[in-house]
Amino acid sequence: MSINTCAMTGKILEFPLISSKTGLVFEKESILSHIEKTGQCPITGQEITKDDLVEVKISDNLEIKPRPDFGNIPDILNRVQSEWDTIILENFQTKKLLKEIKEEVSHNLYLHQSANLVICRLIKERDEALKDLNMFKSQIEELKNEEEMENQKEEEFENMGVYQGLVDQINDLFSQLSSSRKKRVISKELATTDKIKSYSVKGSYPLHSTTKPGVTCLDIHPELDDLIITGGMDGKGVLFDSKKESTIFSVDKVHSKKINNARFYPNKDTVGFMLSGADNMATFWLQDDSNNNFNENYRVVQHKNSITSASFHPLGDYCLISSRDHSWSFHNLFKGVCLTKQQSSTDKEISRCEFHPDGNNKN
């Protein structure tokens, strides 16, 4: 191949560039265009860049540009062969590039389709979750409304009075207890007067403080007759086991004045008691099943003078309190509310209050 012709196109060189890697000479415009497309030598296939091309100087004395000799058949064949090789090479490079582009486009389409499927599935799951959430919200709201309605029907509020529902419960219990009480027969095993006179002291137990001596009140549990509750001048309440001859629990530093009345809660399954003090306060204590200790469950502070006594209603949850301020009050001990407080119609102090054994006083 002549040095005066381009190795790629076979044309006469006007602006020749020579490759420092292959030593081949090319027309500037043709080789630069080819390098931009492929980055390779069109003849050898080696990777070349623009920096690998060196400009070839042509003599300035050359006035007439050489013309290709079309009369020489071998040169014509060579040029045709060179052009054919160039076309074939460019075609190969184009097909190679087209294949790479097709693969990239196919991969991108696959990713796009997969992303669309994932998005559709997530949207469907989101819609189902929102539907379930709205359903659960409506169910919770309905349950909440039902619970509030039930609470409003059943809940007892402070100073709401003796409502009709409670009156019906008292009357129903009265009907049950009075019918059975009238059929009871007095036991012949009750102690006679002479037997009581023969009683002697079996034991003496100093349960209260000696600085303020004196036991003011006492009660024996109606079901568990080994348990005794005492109240003293020292403001203490002492729960005593007569069988074991030991103190079970002591209420200290709660009441600031003497205890006027100590009363057991009448239930063998739940041990409890109430202390009524001269400090205008009554306290209700219940046993904790987890540690057998006693905790203050409710405190009566509605009265302005010494509390004299307490009586438990046969229903179990309710208690009647009397006071020297000429008033009495009715309480739900387990809900911790005072349903009513009534002033006495006379100026006399109320020294004691007591429920009828059947829970009503109709008879």
C-alpha positions, 0 to 999 in steps of 0.5 A: 500500500502506497504511503500517499494513500489512506490505509483505511479508505485508499484515497490520496492523502490530504492531511495524513496522520500516522499511528505510533502503534501500528505505523499505518497512515490514515486520512485525518478526517476518516481516522478521527471519525473512526476512533470516535466510533470504535476506539480501535485501529480499522486495520489491526483492531488494536485500541488507539486514541487520538494521542497515538496519531502523529501528523505527517508533514507534506512538502510545501513545494507540492503545488499539484495534488496527486490524482489517483491513477484509474488506469492501473487495474491492480491499484483499482482492485486494491482500492476496492478491496480496501474499501470493502474491508473497511465496510465489512469492518464497520458493519461488524462493529455496528452489529457488535454495538447493536447487539450490546444495545439490544442486550442492555435494552432487554435487561432494562425492560426486564427490570422495568417490568419487574419493578411494575409487578412489585409496585402493583403487588405492594399497592394491592397489599396496601389497599388490603391492609387499609381495608382491614385497618378501617374494619378493625377501627370500626370494630374497636369503635363499636366495642368502645361505644358498647363498653362506655354505654355499659359502664354508664349503665353500671357505674356508680358515681359520687353522690349519685344517691341510691338509684333504682337498680340498687333498690331492686337488688336490695329488695331481691336480696331481702326477699331471699333472706327474709323467707329463709330467716323466718324458718330458722330455729333457735339452736338449743346449743346456745350458751345459757346465762349460768354458763356465761357466768362461769367463763374465766380468763384463758389468756391476756394479750397486750396488743395496744400501746401502754402509753395510751392504754385501753381497748375501745372496740372488738369484733370476731370474724363471723366465719373465721372465729379465730380472727379478732380485730381490736381498736384502741385509745392509741389509734391502732387497729390490731388483727389477732389470731387467737388460735396461734396467739399472734398478731397478724397485722397492725394498723399504725400511724393511720388514725390520729385519734382513738378507734371508736368501732372495729368491724369485720367484712362478713366474707370468709373468702375475702378477709377485710375490716373497717376501722372508724376513728375519732379523727373523723375518718374511717378506713377499709382494709383488705387482704392482698392474696399475693402476699397475705398483707393488708392494704387500705382499699377505701377511706371515708372522709365525708364527715366533720366529726368523730365516726361512731360505727359502720355496718356492712350491707348483706349485698357485700359491697356496701357500707353504712357510716354514722357520725357525731356530726348528726349525719350518716353516709352510704358507700360502695367500698370496692368502687370507692364512692360515697353514694349519699350523705344524709343529715339527721332530722334531729339534733342528737348524735348518731352513736350507732347504725346497723343494717337489718339482717335481711338488708331491708327494714320492711318488716 
